[in-house]
Amino acid sequence: MHRYSFILLRPLQFVPVVFGVSLITFILVRMIPGDPARVLLGARATPTAIANIRAQFGLDEPLWLQYLYFLRNLANGEMGMSIVYRIDVLRLIGTRIEPTFALILCSVVLSILIAVPLAAIAARNQGRPVDHAIRFVSTFGIGFPPFWLGLMLIMLLAVKFPIFPVSGYGETLGDKLAHLALPALTIALSLSTVLLRSLRAAMVDWLKSDVATAARARGMPESIVFWRHVLPNSIVPTINLLAVNIGWLIGGTVVIESIFALPGMGQLLVRAIFSRDYMVVQGVAMVFACATVLVNFLADIATVAADPRVKL
């Protein structure tokens, strides 16, 4: 159990990370041009009305005092009140978590279903035409921006061949999965190319390892060698790579949700930025930061559990 002792200490290391994210987010949000009160009230707002709104939400206080209020709210498990929606920010974010979480989960599952079989085929046929073709496609796929890929999928699978809906989220489970198909596939195609290259390289190394050679010497079939010894050991270095990319994926949902009009936290963040809703921007950024930290923490636990040699 001493291998898992880092579980007790690692959360303490997250405190300065979260604090740093809160400070950077607070500063960057305040650098956005425009006055939230004026954006909310419109161009014909009177100075008195603008002053009342600024006083109501504490925008007339010094920046350092606003930041202390923000930290106080975080310590109390609150994130303030939305300027635009006029409801608690945590409550507002809670209504948008499900689409974002479902999108990330579906994207990760799809990327694994794409990357693992293709990496296995490429590794077991190293140097052959099928290996070169898979490596070429994965290298070529890295250069595709997700937003461009999403637009191409919309044109192909929603406009030319109306198989999937273009936007929205739906009500029933089946309807939700249908609406998530295109955005999840967009992210999965981008993420799987990175995982595929890493997984293939690890599989090739383990196919040549002493462990695989000893298993073959005992008369073990090649397929058993691969699935019992090569694949489990190859997945270990890919776990952390997947965790890092999930962190990128959490931030990348901002673009994908905007393209597919998915009512998640990414779309909420974009609207909050344009409406200068400081509290919502800070709240969504903090949720994204905490989710990224949590994913990396879980990846460390999974790495230690998968490989007894790893100590953190």
C-alpha positions, 0 to 999 in steps of 0.5 A, a space after each residue: 500500500 505504500 505505493 499509494 501513499 501519494 494519494 494523501 499528499 497529492 491533493 495538497 499539491 493541487 492547492 497552489 495550482 487551483 490558486 494560480 488558476 483562479 488568479 490568472 483567470 481573474 486577471 484575464 477576465 478583467 482584461 476583456 474590453 467592455 463594461 459588463 453593466 453597459 453590455 447588460 443594459 445596452 447602449 442607451 443605459 443611463 449612468 445611474 443605471 450602470 452605476 447601480 448594476 456595478 454596485 450590485 455586483 461589486 464591480 465598483 470595488 478595487 480589483 484586489 478586493 474583488 479578488 478577495 471576494 472571489 476567494 471567499 466565495 470559493 472557500 464557502 463553495 460558492 462562485 457568486 451570482 451571474 450578471 446576465 442570468 441572475 442566478 447562482 453560478 454553480 447552479 447555472 454550471 450544474 445545468 450545463 455539466 451533463 452535455 459536456 461530461 457526456 461529450 467528453 466520455 463519448 469522445 474518449 470511448 470512441 478514440 480508444 475504440 479507434 486507436 487500440 485496434 489500429 495500433 494493434 494492427 500496425 504493430 503486428 504488421 510492422 513495416 508492411 503496407 498496412 502499417 505504413 497506411 495507418 501511420 500515414 493516416 495518423 500523421 495526416 490526421 494530426 494536421 486537421 484542426 478539430 473545428 474544420 473536421 467538425 464542419 466537414 462532418 456536418 457537411 457529409 453526415 448531416 447535410 449531404 447524408 442526413 444521418 445525424 442531427 446538426 445541433 442541439 442535445 435532445 431529450 431521450 437517451 437515444 436522442 442525446 446519443 444521436 446529437 453527440 455522435 458528430 461532436 464526439 466523432 470530431 474529437 475522437 478522430 483528433 484524439 485517436 491519432 495521438 493515442 495511436 502513434 504512442 500505443 503503436 510505438 509501445 507495442 512494437 517495443 514490447 513485441 521485441 522485449 524479453 517478456 514476449 520472447 520468453 513467452 514465445 519460447 514456452 510455446 505460447 501462440 502469438 495472439 496470446 503473447 500479444 493480448 496477455 503481455 504486449 497490450 497490457 504493458 503498452 497501455 501503461 505509458 498511454 494512460 498519462 498521455 490520455 490524461 493530458 489529452 483529456 485535459 486538452 479535451 476539456 478546454 477544447 469542448 469550447 470550440 466543438 460545443 460552439 460549432 454543434 450548438 451543444 448546450 454545455 459548459 463550453 458554449 456557456 463560457 463563450 457566451 459569458 465572455 461575449 456578455 462580460 459575465 465575469 462570474 460565469 467565466 471565472 466559475 467555468 474556468 475553475 471547474 475546467 481546471 479542477 476537472 483537469 487536475 482530477 483527471 491527471 490525479 486519477 491517471 496517476 492512480 491508474 498508472 500505479 495500479 497497472 504497473 507495480 514498478 511505478 512509484 509516485 
